Amino acid sequence: MAAEVKTTCPYCGVGCGVLATIDEAGAVSVKGDPEHPANFGRLCSKGSALAETIDLDGRLLYPEIAGERSDWDEALDLVARRFSETIAEHGPDAVAFYVSG
């Protein structure tokens, strides 16, 4: 028997309502929740593709440096050092972040 779960899209911060359905084989499908006031059943391309993003295959599950597994301290130190070097060489406007919700 398929189970339907009401949840929220994690992407942009609007908080669109999502209905996630898990079938007997464990496959997940998603659609917009028509009763949710943020999106009334509509989903953007990211929200519509949520079911494609829940698998761990092909995901980076630990830090890597130059294709080799690393620990978090070494990886974060490298990132901080490279940001500092870039800012020192090119100024504070050389670094920006794109963040969401």
Secondary structure, DSSP 4 states (H G I P E B T S, - for coil): --EEEEEE--SSSS--EEEEEE-TTS-EEEEE-TT-TTTTT---HHHHTGGGG---TT---S-EETTEE--HHHHHHHHHHHHHHHHHHH-GGG-------
